[in-house]
Amino acid sequence: MISVVIVHWNTPDLLAACLRSIQTEREHSGCISDVIVVDCDSDGDACAFALKGHGVELLRLERNDGYATGCNAGLARTSSDFILFLNADTELKPGATGTLLRCINLNPRIGLVAPLLVNANGTLQSDGYRFPGVANVLFDLLPLPDRLRGSRLNGRLDPGNLFHPYTVDYALGAALLVRRAALDQVGGWPEDYRMYSEEVDLARRLDEAGWARLLEPRAVVVHHGGASTGQRPVEMQAALWHSRGKYHRAWSTRTRQLAIRGTVEIASRMSGNDVDGAEVRRSFAAGLAGR
């Protein structure tokens, strides 16, 4: 059986749609045991109406300390062997939970399985990645062609025929089915990332502990994307690059850290008008220094 943990902040309409999709899965797949909505200090009573009639448990946090903290708070209220962590701006396509559960049960050393994420119009959004390195900085900051952004040069994976699961280094944290035993071994979600890169760090910890990570393309989840973070774009850009610096402080060699910081310095000065290069440099340097 699967426990579902949804982390929510100020997107009640999307939460309601997410819960409707879960209710449909509950009725047809029979593999969802309980649903926990973790509300990270939303304004007023933002999510109350969304919960009506869905039989879910609401856990209100007194402040918003980020996605990982919300995930761990929800995890502590569950008892299933498998936990599906969802952003509130996701919707499960029919059969997604059963497909994910069958995949993770293929081998006891599979610690995490991600679905295929699609946009609201059905186009592909995310199908798994390699761990980030120097090249990713260039693609994030420079106006490079879209065909290159989606290539292996940018750490993207070949999804193959979309009929078989395949190994990934990490997948986006919007929807992840994780084995409880794996989470227990690595100490849960890394809460020192207040926003962004927490799923990458979690995947690195699972990798170090010998747990496989897969993407199951036959399980499909719609991800509307950026609904919460888009409410504070300037703050979120700073958080994004601070977390990237923190990630490389934890997982990159000193030589690699210097190479990546140099790339950030150069590329941020050449970036487009929609990127505050000075803020990128400051935030990344602070994260890399552990501040």
C-alpha positions as CSV (number, residue, x, y, z in Angstrom):
1,M,0.0,0.0,0.0
2,I,1.0,3.6,-0.6
3,S,0.7,6.6,1.7
4,V,0.4,10.0,-0.2
5,V,2.0,13.1,1.2
6,I,1.1,16.4,-0.5
7,V,3.0,19.5,0.5
8,H,0.9,22.7,0.0
9,W,1.3,26.4,0.1
10,N,-1.3,28.9,-1.2
11,T,-2.6,27.0,-4.2
12,P,-6.0,25.7,-3.0
13,D,-7.5,25.4,-6.5
14,L,-4.7,23.2,-7.7
15,L,-4.7,21.2,-4.4
16,A,-8.4,20.5,-5.0
17,A,-7.6,19.1,-8.5
18,C,-4.8,17.0,-7.1
19,L,-7.1,15.5,-4.5
20,R,-9.8,14.7,-7.1
21,S,-7.2,12.8,-9.1
22,I,-6.1,10.9,-6.0
23,Q,-9.7,10.1,-5.1
24,T,-10.2,8.6,-8.5
25,E,-7.0,6.5,-8.0
26,R,-8.2,5.4,-4.6
27,E,-11.5,4.2,-6.0
28,H,-10.0,2.3,-9.0
29,S,-6.5,1.1,-8.0
30,G,-7.1,0.3,-4.3
31,C,-3.4,0.8,-3.4
32,I,-3.6,4.1,-1.5
33,S,-4.0,3.7,2.2
34,D,-4.0,7.3,3.5
35,V,-3.4,10.9,2.3
36,I,-1.7,13.6,4.3
37,V,-1.9,17.2,3.2
38,V,0.9,19.2,4.8
39,D,0.1,22.9,4.7
40,C,3.2,25.1,5.1
41,D,1.6,28.1,6.7
42,S,-0.7,29.2,3.9
43,D,-2.5,32.5,4.1
44,G,-5.7,32.3,6.1
45,D,-7.6,29.1,5.5
46,A,-6.5,28.7,1.9
47,C,-6.8,24.9,1.7
48,A,-9.8,24.2,3.8
49,F,-12.4,24.0,1.0
50,A,-10.1,21.8,-1.1
51,L,-10.1,19.1,1.6
52,K,-13.9,18.7,1.8
53,G,-15.2,15.3,0.9
54,H,-11.8,13.7,0.2
55,G,-11.1,11.9,3.5
56,V,-7.6,13.3,4.0
57,E,-5.7,14.3,7.0
58,L,-4.5,17.9,7.3
59,L,-1.3,18.7,9.0
60,R,-0.7,22.5,9.5
61,L,2.8,23.7,10.0
62,E,3.3,27.0,11.9
63,R,5.8,28.3,9.3
64,N,7.0,27.5,5.8
65,D,10.5,25.9,6.2
66,G,10.5,24.4,2.7
67,Y,9.5,21.4,0.7
68,A,11.8,18.9,2.4
69,T,10.6,19.9,5.9
70,G,7.0,19.4,4.7
71,C,7.8,16.0,3.3
72,N,9.4,14.8,6.5
73,A,6.5,16.1,8.6
74,G,4.1,14.2,6.4
75,L,6.3,11.1,6.4
76,A,6.2,11.0,10.2
77,R,2.4,10.7,10.1
78,T,2.4,7.7,7.7
79,S,3.0,4.0,8.3
80,S,3.1,2.5,4.7
81,D,6.2,0.9,3.2
82,F,5.9,3.3,0.3
83,I,5.3,7.0,0.3
84,L,4.2,9.0,-2.8
85,F,5.4,12.6,-2.3
86,L,3.5,15.1,-4.4
87,N,3.5,18.8,-5.1
88,A,0.0,20.3,-4.7
89,D,0.1,21.4,-8.4
90,T,0.1,17.8,-9.7
91,E,-2.6,15.5,-11.0
92,L,-2.4,11.8,-11.2
93,K,-3.3,10.2,-14.5
94,P,-5.4,7.0,-14.2
95,G,-3.3,4.0,-13.1
96,A,-0.3,6.0,-12.1
97,T,-0.1,4.7,-8.5
98,G,-0.5,1.1,-9.3
99,T,2.1,1.3,-12.1
100,L,4.6,3.0,-9.7
101,L,4.0,0.4,-7.0
102,R,4.5,-2.5,-9.4
103,C,7.8,-0.9,-10.6
104,I,9.3,-0.3,-7.1
105,N,8.4,-3.9,-6.1
106,L,10.4,-5.4,-9.0
107,N,13.5,-5.4,-6.7
108,P,14.0,-4.7,-3.0
109,R,16.9,-2.4,-3.8
110,I,14.8,0.0,-5.8
111,G,14.6,3.0,-3.4
112,L,12.7,5.5,-5.6
113,V,10.6,5.5,-8.7
114,A,9.4,8.6,-10.5
115,P,6.6,9.0,-13.0
116,L,6.8,10.8,-16.3
117,L,5.9,14.4,-15.8
118,V,3.8,16.1,-18.5
119,N,2.5,19.7,-18.9
120,A,-1.2,20.4,-18.8
121,N,-1.3,20.2,-22.6
122,G,0.2,16.7,-22.5
123,T,3.6,17.6,-23.7
124,L,6.7,16.1,-22.0
125,Q,8.0,18.1,-19.1
126,S,10.5,15.9,-17.3
127,D,11.9,12.4,-17.8
128,G,14.9,12.2,-15.5
129,Y,18.4,13.6,-15.3
130,R,22.0,13.0,-14.6
131,F,23.5,14.6,-11.5
132,P,24.3,18.3,-12.3
133,G,27.8,19.6,-13.3
134,V,29.5,22.5,-15.0
135,A,27.5,22.2,-18.3
136,N,24.2,22.7,-16.5
137,V,25.2,26.2,-15.4
138,L,25.7,27.3,-19.1
139,F,22.3,25.9,-20.1
140,D,20.6,27.6,-17.1
141,L,22.1,31.0,-17.7
142,L,22.9,31.4,-21.4
143,P,20.4,31.7,-24.3
144,L,21.2,28.4,-25.9
145,P,19.0,26.6,-28.4
146,D,16.1,24.5,-27.1
147,R,17.4,21.4,-28.9
148,L,20.5,21.6,-26.9
149,R,18.7,22.2,-23.6
150,G,16.9,18.9,-24.0
151,S,20.1,17.0,-25.0
152,R,22.5,14.8,-23.0
153,L,24.9,17.7,-22.9
154,N,22.5,19.2,-20.4
155,G,22.2,16.0,-18.4
156,R,18.9,14.9,-20.0
157,L,18.2,11.2,-20.5
158,D,16.9,9.3,-23.5
159,P,13.5,8.1,-22.5
160,G,13.7,5.2,-24.9
161,N,10.4,3.8,-26.1
162,L,8.4,5.0,-23.1
163,F,7.3,1.4,-22.3
164,H,10.0,0.3,-19.9
165,P,11.4,1.8,-16.7
166,Y,15.0,3.1,-16.9
167,T,17.7,4.2,-14.5
168,V,18.1,7.9,-13.6
169,D,20.4,9.8,-11.3
170,Y,17.5,11.9,-10.1
171,A,14.0,13.0,-11.1
172,L,12.1,16.2,-10.2
173,G,10.6,16.1,-6.7
174,A,7.1,17.1,-7.9
175,A,6.1,13.4,-7.8
176,L,8.2,10.6,-6.3
177,L,7.4,7.2,-4.9
178,V,10.0,6.4,-2.2
179,R,10.6,3.2,-0.2
180,R,10.4,3.9,3.5
181,A,13.4,1.7,4.3
182,A,15.5,3.7,1.9
183,L,14.4,7.0,3.5
184,D,15.0,5.7,6.9
185,Q,18.6,4.7,6.0
186,V,19.5,8.1,4.6
187,G,17.8,10.1,7.3
188,G,14.7,11.3,5.3
189,W,14.6,14.4,3.2
190,P,17.5,16.9,3.6
191,E,15.9,19.8,5.4
192,D,18.9,22.1,5.1
193,Y,17.7,22.9,1.5
194,R,14.8,25.2,2.2
195,M,13.8,25.3,-1.5
196,Y,15.2,23.5,-4.6
197,S,17.9,20.8,-5.0
198,E,16.5,18.7,-2.1
199,E,15.4,15.9,-4.5
200,V,18.9,16.0,-6.1
201,D,20.6,15.7,-2.7
202,L,18.2,12.9,-1.6
203,A,19.0,11.0,-4.8
204,R,22.7,11.4,-4.1
205,R,22.2,10.0,-0.6
206,L,20.2,7.1,-2.0
207,D,22.9,6.5,-4.6
208,E,25.7,6.5,-1.9
209,A,23.6,4.0,0.1
210,G,23.2,1.6,-2.9
211,W,19.5,2.3,-3.7
212,A,18.5,2.3,-7.3
213,R,16.4,5.2,-8.8
214,L,14.1,4.6,-11.7
215,L,11.7,6.4,-13.9
216,E,8.6,4.6,-14.9
217,P,7.2,6.3,-18.1
218,R,4.0,4.3,-18.1
219,A,3.0,6.2,-14.9
220,V,2.1,9.7,-15.9
221,V,1.5,12.8,-13.7
222,V,0.5,16.3,-14.8
223,H,2.6,19.0,-13.2
224,H,1.4,22.5,-13.6
225,G,4.7,23.8,-12.3
226,G,5.7,27.0,-10.4
227,A,2.3,27.7,-8.9
228,S,3.7,28.3,-5.4
229,T,7.2,29.5,-6.2
230,G,5.9,31.8,-8.9
231,Q,4.3,33.9,-6.2
232,R,7.7,35.1,-5.1
233,P,9.9,35.0,-8.2
234,V,12.8,37.2,-7.0
235,E,13.1,35.3,-3.7
236,M,12.9,32.0,-5.5
237,Q,15.6,32.8,-8.0
238,A,17.9,33.6,-5.0
239,A,16.8,30.3,-3.3
240,L,17.5,28.3,-6.4
241,W,21.1,29.4,-6.8
242,H,21.8,29.3,-3.1
243,S,20.6,25.7,-3.0
244,R,22.7,24.8,-6.1
245,G,25.8,26.2,-4.3
246,K,24.9,24.2,-1.2
247,Y,24.5,21.0,-3.3
248,H,28.0,21.4,-4.9
249,R,29.5,22.2,-1.5
250,A,28.2,18.8,-0.3
251,W,28.9,16.7,-3.4
252,S,31.5,18.2,-5.6
253,T,35.3,18.1,-5.2
254,R,37.1,21.3,-4.4
255,T,38.4,21.4,-8.0
256,R,34.9,20.9,-9.4
257,Q,33.5,23.6,-7.0
258,L,36.1,26.1,-8.4
259,A,35.2,25.2,-12.0
260,I,31.5,25.6,-11.4
261,R,31.8,28.8,-9.5
262,G,34.0,30.2,-12.3
263,T,31.4,29.2,-14.8
264,V,28.6,30.8,-12.7
265,E,30.7,34.1,-12.6
266,I,31.2,34.2,-16.4
267,A,27.8,32.9,-17.5
268,S,25.8,35.1,-15.2
269,R,27.5,38.2,-16.6
270,M,26.5,37.0,-20.1
271,S,23.0,36.0,-19.3
272,G,19.7,37.4,-20.6
273,N,17.8,40.3,-19.2
274,D,15.4,37.9,-17.2
275,V,18.3,36.8,-15.0
276,D,19.7,39.0,-12.2
277,G,23.3,38.0,-12.7
278,A,24.5,39.8,-9.5
279,E,21.9,38.0,-7.4
280,V,22.8,34.6,-9.0
281,R,26.5,35.1,-8.2
282,R,25.9,36.3,-4.6
283,S,23.4,33.5,-3.8
284,F,25.5,30.7,-5.4
285,A,28.7,31.9,-3.6
286,A,26.8,32.0,-0.2
287,G,25.5,28.5,-0.7
288,L,28.9,27.2,-1.8
289,A,30.4,28.8,1.3
290,G,27.8,27.2,3.6
291,R,26.2,30.5,4.6
